[in-house]
Amino acid sequence: KEFYNNPKFNNLSHLKQDALTQNTALYVKGYIAPELLWEYGGAIPVYKSANDIKDLSKFGLITQEKLDSLLLNRFKTILKQRIDLNYMVKKSGKGNNRLITSFYLLEKKRDSLN
């Protein structure tokens, strides 16, 4: 009876409005489940290389991967948020890892501004 009460549930639908309000670019790196894109409400540009972010002082990144050394060297993590679209708790046997991802808000480090 408690299977539909996942305390870790966290939708990403707010990210679209947050990105618009804060005038912050948002990218996705690697796999993203179609259900997550549906909840977001549209397409998200794919992060392919450092060229995508070279002129940005701050941006958001959705990924299931660990941040690579290039990102860690040039950017500091302002916010890390777990996105979990599983409505059911893991012990129900219905949890799906592909519906879990991370959102990072990254800001260029001072020594990387040039």
N, C-alpha and C positions, 0 to 999 in steps of 0.2 A: 504494500500500500504506500510505502515511501519511495518507491522506485522512480517516480517522476519528480522527485525533489532533489536535484543535484545542487548542492551548496556551492559548487565551483562553476556553475553555469554563468557565462558572461558573453553576451552577444556583442558583435562588432558594429552593429548598425549606427551607433553614435559616432564612430570614427569619421564618417563622411561629413557630418555636420561640424565636428571638431576641426577637421582639416580646412573646411571652408571658413569657419569663424576665425581660426588662427592663421589663415593664409599659408598653410603648410602643405607641401607636396607629400603624397602618400604613394609608396611603392610596395609591391609584393615580390619576394624572392623565393624561388622554388615553387613547390606544389602548394596550391590552395584549393580546398574542397569547393565544388560548385555551390554547396549549401551556404558556405561562408560568403561567397560573392553575392548570392541571392539576398542574404541578410544585409550585406553592405549596401546593396541597391544599385549596383552598376559595375563597370569594369574598373580595374585598378592597374595602372601602368606597371610593367615588369621591370625590376631592377636587373640590369644585365652587366653593368660595369661601373667603374668609378666615374666614367664620363657622364653618366646619368645624373650624378649628384655634385659634380665639380663646382658648380656655381651656387650651391645651396648652403646656407648657414645652419639650417634646421630642416629635418624631414622625418616622416614616419615610415616605418618598415614593418611589414607583416611577413613572418617567416616561421617555418618549423625548424630551420637550420640554426646552428650556432653562428654568431657574428664572426666574420672573417677578420684577419689581422689588419687589413687595410681600413676597415670601418672602425675597429677598436683603436687604431693608432690616430686616426683623424677626428673621430667623434666621441663624445661622452654620452652615456645613456642618461637621459633626464627622467625617463619613465619606462618601465617594463611592465607589461600587463599580459596576463594569461587570458586567451580567448578560448572559451570552451562552449561549443554549441550542443553538447550532449545534454539532453533533458533528463536522462536517467542516470542514476548513480552507477559507478563502475561495478559494484558488487551485484548489480542486476544482470550482468553478463551482456548487456546491450550497449555498453560504452564503446565508442569508436574513436581511436586515436587520430584518424584523419580529420576529425572535427575539432581538434585541439591545435592551436597555434599560438605564437607570441606576437605581441605588438611592441615595438620599440619606438620611442621618440628620441631622436638623436640630434645633438647639437655640436657644431664644429668646435673643436678645442681651440683655445686662444692661440697657441703656438702653431696651429694649422691654418690660420686665417689667410695666409698669403699663398 
